[in-house]
Amino acid sequence: MRSWPAALWLLGAPVLLWQGHQVRRHTPRLPEPEGERQGSQGLGPPLRLLVLGDSSAAGVGVSHFDASLIAQLVKQLAPQHQVSWQLIARSGWTTADALKALSCHELQADVALIALGVNDIIEGLSRRTWIRQQRQLIRHLRDAHGLKHILLSAPPPMRDFPALPTPLRFYLGARADAFHRALRALSEELHCHLMEIPQGSDTPLAADGFHPGATLYARWAASAANKIEDLLRPA
């Protein structure tokens, strides 16, 4: 039995393709905020942190790097830890892109926060292929780089993106929901930690109607910091 996103695609492919073209043409392209891609901050027990992902991991949506996800996460963790952090992220990256990029970096991390999936959803990658790539990414981080804890950010609710017109927003929203469910199952299978991005009506998106704004990055960072502290706390 076909899923209803697949049925919607079969029925409305010309409209969805045209709307996708219009969104790419008219949505403002926001830059990644300029800042260092690694550093050290804080006092206390050492903590090696990696943030890996797409434009949201890179901080697109805010003007200053201090308001980005990685900067706010380090700020949350620094009072309790000496945080050695590394950011590997680029706008437009899919999971396959991120996996390929890891071969060009030397990693030393205990904890990773991963934010990938939106570009896979937009580009039409199948859920099965995406989960296979996510599994490969997780195993690579563990086996090749010895990561102890991996936090997987769930795909955002794309049906709420103002930049997307109807019916495209419902089609991509349904795909995002399906990817979310699959990632939850994978996180349970591989003993990772699925993070729901804390989004609501009081956390507006950036000017492009697509990326997080400063308030959402701050809440995302606070939620991730709390989870990391829980993971590091002695049993």
Secondary structure, DSSP 8 states (H G I E B T S, - for coil): ---HHHHHHHHHHHHHHHHHHHHHHHS---------SEEEE-SSSEEEEEEEESHHHHTTT-SSGGGSHHHHHHHHHTTTSEEEEEEEE-TT--HHHHHHHHTTS----SEEEEE--HHHHHTT--HHHHHHHHHHHHHHHHHHH--SEEEEE----GGG-TTS-TTHHHHHHHHHHHHHHHHHHHHHHTT-EEE-----TTS-B-TTSSSB-HHHHHHHHHHHHHHHHHHHS--
